[in-house]
Amino acid sequence: MTVTTAGAGDRMGPRAAGGGRWRGRAIDLLPAAVVFVGVLVAWELIVGALALKAFILPQPSAILAALRDNWAAGGRFALSTSAAATLLEALGGLAIGTVVGVVVAFISSRWVTARGVLLPIAVAAGAIPIIAFAPLFNNWFGVLNPLSKAMMAAVLVFFPVMANVIRGLVQVPPAAVELMRSYAASEWTILRKVRIPNALPYFFTALRLGTTLSLIGAVVGEYFGGASFVLGRIVVQSASALRYDVTWAAIFLMAGTGIALYLAISVIERLAIPWHSSVRGIDSR
Amino acid sequence: MTSAQAPAVVRLTGVDKVFHVGDQTTTALTGIDLEIRRGEFVSLIGPSGCGKSTLLRIIADLIDPSGGEVAIGGKTAGDARRARDYGMVFQAPVLFDWRTVEDNVRLPLEIMGWDAARRTSKAREMLDLVELGDFLKHYPYQLSGGMQQRVAIARALAFEPSILLMDEPFGALDEMTRERMNSEVLDIWERTGTSVVFVTHSIPEAVFLSSRVVVMSARPGRITRIIDVDLPRPRNEETRESTHYFALVTDVREALRDGQAGRDGASAGGSGTGSLDRVRAEDGVG
């Protein structure tokens, strides 16, 4: 109620105008970073204090050392080569699943009969546990071909992309469609000017989900055999050699790859739809 | 501004509308005869469910009538829509989040194939008209509700439609903002000479704005009275305080009450007062 607070708010607003937006974002992430580091430190200390054997739970420092020692290409576990290969499979799957999901979404949102045919198939495909496909895809695309892993990722990515994009294309405010009809706009124009922009936030939500899903699909595929230098194989092989420090290093690399993909999509989203409430924050009015 | 000799821009003859939901049929409108002359400002007023928004959508060719004829300046409603004769404003502003204020106003001009330079100059001219010339690059979420509705009005008028159709455009605004918007709409109407069909459930708003107030009644939706509003123009704050204005407000209120009483006639002896209270409650001045 008092006037004295006026002006105080614009000093340190977390989403202050202009260049402060990105810095504000970094400040938002600070608590998560502090907790993450805190957990690592606690892990290090507790494992040390309890004198746990390294094959039960290695210390973060040991994992870091394993990461460093096995990073280079040509080594027994070649983590850098493996991470790049897995990332490539995941990205390929993300791309294939997204493109197919978007195409199917456009077709089914345009033609009701197509929706009737495609949706049940898509739902059925989405309901099958992804593991079931692994031997099939190895057989179809070749166990050593990265495509067999990318297809695992694609199947996982496809469903949320399709479902979300259909929703974005269809769930347009009725008054917006009436407005466009009052301009005598064609269906094609309504699609371009209203439905597609309306679907963009839904699309990006699905894409962010897709980053994690694509990594899961690729790694699950790798477990069922394939080239030696991929993160999934490294996990299997290092564990059977009781090199759990390397196993953990590979797991950390998977997490890092997932986070990097997720952040990359988030950045693209911010640039593509700065007007959307999910991007600008709900407090900016 | 309006003369009785001006040609009819909207002519409705015996318009009916029946909705079928499952095996239920609802008569939304029956026997609507109405002529709106060029440059006229006509309000449709009535209780919820009287079909006033349905009637507006029939004029706009957004829904088809079940019977009767709709002629828009000698054309069918469909031809009029394809000829871009209608500007529409809804209760919600229906601005597109991803477009700036200026780009929202440019949208109909893009669809109608105007070249870029003309689009820009026209959009700016319209935004100046609604006094939002300083907000061209703002996004809708950065504006208040009243400002958003002004953008919607600028957008509706940008391509110079011959008829402006407004469906409770200020229903979501507070009373102060609504009165200011009323004056602005009148100002714009007087400057552009557009014919306006304005749906509202506010009696004072209908009287203040209109050349004629069309009073409707529900179940089935029909026109019960048409009241000429002969208040002098330009209208302003003084208008709102004149005795003649109050007399007309009372006229409209009684016409609404009669329409209600006609419907409730059989129900109870005291139905007259009951209906009056209901109408007052609906128009928000009681």
Interface residues (C-beta under 8 A of the other chain):
Chain A: P173 A175 A176 E178 L179 M180 R181 S182 Y183 A184 A185 T189 K193 V194 P197 L200 I273 W275 H276 S277 R280 S284 R285
Chain B: R57 A60 L62 R81 R82 A83 R84 Y86 G87 M88 F90 A92 V94 F96 D97 W98 L107 P108 E110 I111 M112 Y139 Y141 Q142 L165
